[in-house]
Amino acid sequence: MSPLSITVLAFSMSADACAAAMARGATTKPSFLQAAKGGLVFGIIETVTPLLGWMLGLAASAYITAIDHWIAFGLLSLVGGKMALNAGQRLVARGSVDETDTDEVVSKHKGMLALILTAFATSIDAAAVGVTLAFVDVNIVSVALAIGLTTFVLATGGLMIGKIVGVKFGPVVELIGGLGLMAIGTGILLDHTGILA
């Protein structure tokens, strides 16, 4: 996987967390230190879940080598498409959006447990993407660290920005992330089928 693909992947996987963090920031109004702690929670969880998904994919890869590129394409397109669709629906409904309209994964409670649950909810997609990484030539530790670090930065920023702009830009971030994942999935499919050769 090229450095450009890793960069796009890291930003795409961080999009859900950033959007959720912005929504959470709109309701909790955190200080910088609180935002950094929240970003760290998002970052750690987003580092671990792709590794878990990768291990699962690696265990199954021996049985599905002939179609692994189709699985990677399908999962990335599904996850990316879901993100883009959710973002599109929120953008269409923007007229009725206010600062209390947060994503479903954002709990109304403001404690650390709610933050951790939010981070896990947004990292489910990262686990699915981790499965696809077992089918491509990639240093999984580097990719997981890139995803985690990017998530930490974007989630911290999202928590801080959220208290200023509310949830208005969350759907845009999520839409860009979804399109990025679909582009990576298409690239894997084209590369493995020899179309790009």
N, C-alpha and C positions, 0 to 999 in steps of 0.2 A: 504494500500500500504506500502510495507516494506521500510526501510531506503535505502536499496540498489537500489530498483526500483526508489525511488525519486531521488537519486543521478544520476542514469543513465538517467532518464527523464530530469533532469536539464541540464546535459551536452549535451544530444541529442538536446534539444530545443535551446541551446545556439550555436549549431554548425553553423546554417545558419547565425546568427548574426556575429559570429567569422569570417566565410569565407568572408562575405560582408565587415566586418571591415578590414580584411587583404587587400582586393582588394582596399578599399578606402584609407588605409594607404599608399599603393604603389603609389597612385596618389597625395595625399595631403601632405605627409611627416610631420605629426603633431608632436608638442612638447609633452612632457608627460602630461602637464596640458590640452592641447587640446584633447589628447587621452582619458584622464580621463573624461572630459566633454562629449565626444562622447560616451564613455562606459556607462556613466550615462544615456544618452538618450536611448540607446539600452536597458539598464537594466530596466528602468522605464516602457517602452512600453512593454517589454517582461513579466513584472510583471502584468500589467493591462489586456493584451489580454487573457491570460488563465482564468482569473476571469470572463471576459465577456462571453467567451465560456462556462464556467462552469454554469453560470446563465442560459444561453440559453438551455444547456443540461438538467439542473435541471427542467426547465419549461416543457420540453418534456418527461422527464423520466417516468412520471406516465402513459404515453400512450405506452411506448415501453419497459417496464421492461422485458418482456419475451425474447427480442432479444438484450438487451442492450450490452451484451458481444460481440455479433457479430458486432454491430455498432462500439464499441470501437476497436475491432480487425481490422475491415475494414478501419476505419479512420486512425488509427496508421500505418497500413500497407501501405495505400495509401500515406500518408504524408512521411513516412520513405522510401518507395520505390521510390517516386518522388525525394527525396533528394539524395538517392543512385544512381539513374539513371542519374540525372544531374551531379553528381560528377564523375560518370564513364565516361560519355561523355566528360567531361572536361579533365579527365586524359588521355583518348584515343587521344584527340586532342592536347595533351600537346606539341607536336612538333611545333605547330604553335602558342603557347601561348607566349606572351611577357608581359611586364609590363603595356601595355595599354589595355590588354584583361581582363576587369573586368566583374563581374557578371552584368546581365541586370539591377538588382535593384540598382546598384551603379551609381548614376548620375555623369555626367561629371562636374557638378557644384560642388563647394567646400564649399558652405555656410551651415548655420545651417538648413535651410529649406530642403535642399537636404539630409542632415544627418537624419532628422526626417522622411522624406519620405522613405529613405532606411530602417530605423528601423521599420517603419510600414509594409513595403513590406516583410521584413523577419519575422515579427511576425504573419502573417496571419496563418501560420501553427500552431503557439502556440494557437490561438483561436480555431482551429479545435481540437487540443489535449485537450484543456480545456473542450470542449463538452464531450469528452470521460471520463473525470475525474468525471463527474456527475454520472456516472454509477458504480463507484468503491468506496470502503470505504477509504476515504482520507480526510485529513485536507487541504482544498483548499488554505487557507491563507499561511500555511507553505510551500506547494508546490510552490505556486506563488512566494513567497519570495525567495525560493531556486533557482527557475528558474531565477528570476530577478538578484539576487546576482551573480550567476554563469555567467549570460550573461554580467553583468557589468565587471567582472574580465576578462572574455575571450575576450570580444569586445575591452576593453582597451588594453589588450595584443595584440590582433589582429591588432589594429591600429598601435601600436608601431612596431610590428614584420613586418607588411606589408611594411613599408618603407625600411626594410632591405632585405627581401626575396621576395618582390613582391607578386604575387598571386599563387606561386608554391604549397604552402601547403594547400590553401583553399579547393580544391576538396577533399583532404584526410580527413580533419576535417569534411566536409559535409558528406562524405561516412560513416565515423564512426558514426556520429549522426543519419543518416538514418537507419543504421543497428541496432542501439540501440533502436530506436522507434519501429521497426518491432519486435524486441525481446520482448519489453514490451507488445505490442499488442498480441503476441502469448501467453505470460504468462497469460494475463487476460483471454483470450479465454480458455486456458487449465484449469485455476483455476475455472472459472465459470461453465464449463461443467463437472467438477468433475474428469477430467482425472488426475490431480495432487493430488487428494485426496488419 
